Every structure is written in structure tokens, then in C-alpha cells.
Amino acid sequence: MKKYDYFLLDWDGNLAKTLDIWLEACRAPLEKRELTLTDEQIAAMFGGVIKQLRLWGIADPETIFDEMDVIAKRKLPDVELYPDALEVLEGLRAAHKKLALITTSLHENIDHLLEKYSLAPYFDVVIAGDDVKQHKPDPEPLERALKILGADKGRAVMIGDSDKDIRAAKNTGIDSILFYPPEHRKFYHLASLKQLRPTYIVEDFRDILEAL
């Protein structure tokens, strides 16, 4: 694996095990409106729920999203980190790498968790959904982080679990690492993600340390 100096990391489904929380939060309001989706279809909405609902012709996407957000907020305080996520962050920091957290989640949904797990000191910059106008796969949040870090794109890599992370990396012109542990099979189809040509694919988060 190539060596990098700048690591951009996604939050949901990458550092924090939030996918099941958001899955449940999304499903309840949709089923109340007799809209039944598969796990993979719901996962494809993550980071762009309102936009997708509008594409489906749903009349009240903002109301549905607010209902989802209320459900998620009740459960997010108890979310766990993925195994070895903290070990990897410690390893990256010990190697004097620059780190950015880039997420479509709002500050109100992540700041208390960063404090709970004492993660904030690991990151040189945090770009949340309310910090930018455009979200991944648009390059805006990645470009903003790279600018703050003063990064060389040739030495930067985006680490995430979804097509949006891989597309965002491509749109920014940097390498990518797809995190795809076994439990992600119900959310994402690996063959589809491979078609996006991530630079690397890892099942164990500790494999990221090979990029030191």
C-alpha cells in the first residue's frame, strides 16, 4: 500500500457504527407512508435523503427527514466505534500524519460523540454537513479540508465505506480506501463499489496502518 501523509476519514459506517441506527431511523417514517425499501436501498440514501425523496416524488421530504433525525438522535449517543478505529487513529497520530474528519452528519450529531470518545484531538480539521454547501460525492468538503491542511493531493487519501466517499475522492483527484467489513454486506453491494475503482479495499480497519 502506498504511503500517505494526509488522511481524510468518513464518520458514519467508517469510524462509528451508525449504519444500523440510520437504517432504523429511515425505515420507520417511510413504512408509515407505505414505502418499503431494502436495506441497500435505504443505505443508498444516506447523506442525501431529502434529495432522493424528491426524486421519488415524495411531497414532504423535509418532514420525513425531521422524523428520521428525531429517531436517530435518541440512539446516536449510545453508538459504538468500529473495532480498532481508535487504535488506527492513535497510530496515524503517532506517525505525525495530518487527519481530517469529513462527514455529511451535522455538528449537533457528532460533536458530542467526538467528546465522548475523546476523538477531537486526533483531527486537525472537522468538516461536517453544516460546514459546506455541497456534500460528498461533491469535492467541496474534501477540497476544503485539503486546503486547511495545506495538503499535497498526491500524498492524500480518503477513507470511507460508501460510494459517496469513493466518488468524492475521485472528484477531488486523490486516492481512496474502501472500508468494507463483513457487516456492511447488508448495506452495500461490493461488486458495485468495486466498479468505482477504489485504490484499496480493506476489511480490517487496522490494515489502514499499512499506509503509514
Secondary structure, 3 states (H helix, E strand, C coil): CCCCCEEEECCECCCECCHHHHHHHHHHHHHHCCCCCCHHHHHCCCCCHHHHHHHCCCCCHHHHHHHHHHHHHHHHHHCCECCCHHHHHHHHHHCCCEEEEECCCCHHHHHHHHHHCCCHHHCCEEECHHHCCCCCCCCHHHHHHHHHHCCCHHHEEEEECCHHHHHHHHHHCCEEEEECCHHHHHCCCHHHHHCCCCCEEECCHHHHHHHC
